[in-house]
Amino acid sequence: MEAALLELHGLGYSTQLVSLYESYLTAKWLDAGGFYPDPDISRVNRAVEALFLLDPAHELGRISPFRWNWRDRDSSGRKTIWNITTRGRKLATTIFGGDDIRGGLLPNAAQTVHNALAGRALPSWQSLACLILRDHNFPAGSDWPDARNALKAVLAINDSDLDLITSQAALGTPLLGSPEWSVAALPAALQPPGTVAVGPVQGTPGVPASEESVAVDARVERMLRRALASYACILLVGPPGTGKGEPPRDR
C-alpha cells in the first residue's frame, strides 16, 4: 500500500483531471454494484467512501490520490463527484450520457479518460488495485493476477478499458505482506495531516517557546493565504479553542 500511495503521490494531476478520473471510477463502482439507473447522492457518497476513504476515523480521511491531498470525510461524494457531475458541462461530465453522472458512462468513456491524460503518466493498475482493494480479503498465496481479476470485478471493467486508464508498470513488491497495511503504519508524509494544533510551537522566529501559538497544517495555510489574497476579510468557523482569533505573528 505504501508503494502504491507513493506512486500515486507523484502523478500530481490537475483538479480537472482528478475529477475526471475519480468520476470514472465512481461510476464504474456504482455500475458494478447495480446502482444504475438511479445513482443518487447517498449512493455516490457510498461509492466515494469505498474507493477513497482511507481513514474513517479522521476528519480529513478521504484521499484524493491522483493529486495527493486529503479531503473532508463527511459527505465527500456529494461535495466532489456529485456536485461536479450534475451541474453543467465540464471535463468530468464528458464521459456521461447527457453530461450527467445519472446518464451513465458512455461506451467510449475509458478512451476519453485516456485521451485527456495524453502526455501524462498513468497510474499503474497495481497501484489502483492496492487503493481500491485495500480491505479485500485475499486468500493466502494470492498474487498480482488475482488482484487484477478482483479489481476488474469490483469495477466491472474489462481488460481493454483497464489498460486504457492505467499503465503496466509493476510496483516491485509482493501483493501480500505482513503486517497488513494501516493508516497509522504509513510514513508521516502519507498520513492525513493534523487539522489545527494549539500549544507551544518551538522554533517560531520572534516567538518565545513558552508562548501559546497556533500551528496550522500546510493545506489549511494555503487556503487561508489564497482567501486573504482575494478578499479584504475572511470568516473562520470552528469550535472554541482552535485559534480562530489568534493574531498572526509573521505578517
Sequence and secondary structure as in RCSB ss.txt:
>XXXX:A:sequence
MEAALLELHGLGYSTQLVSLYESYLTAKWLDAGGFYPDPDISRVNRAVEALFLLDPAHELGRISPFRWNWRDRDS
SGRKTIWNITTRGRKLATTIFGGDDIRGGLLPNAAQTVHNALAGRALPSWQSLACLILRDHNFPAGSDWPDARNA
LKAVLAINDSDLDLITSQAALGTPLLGSPEWSVAALPAALQPPGTVAVGPVQGTPGVPASEESVAVDARVERMLR
RALASYACILLVGPPGTGKGEPPRDR
>XXXX:A:secstr
 HHHHHHHHTT   HHHHHHHHHHHHHHHHHHTT TT   HHHHHHHHHHHHBS TTSTT EEETTTTEEE STT
HHIIIIIHHHSSS  GGGTTBGGGSGGG B TTHHHHHHHHTTTS   BHHHHHHHHTTT    TT  HHHHHHH
HHHHHT  HHHHHHHSB    SS S  SS   GGGS GGGS   SEEEEE TT TTS TTSEEEEE HHHHHHHH
HHHHH S       TTSSTT   S  
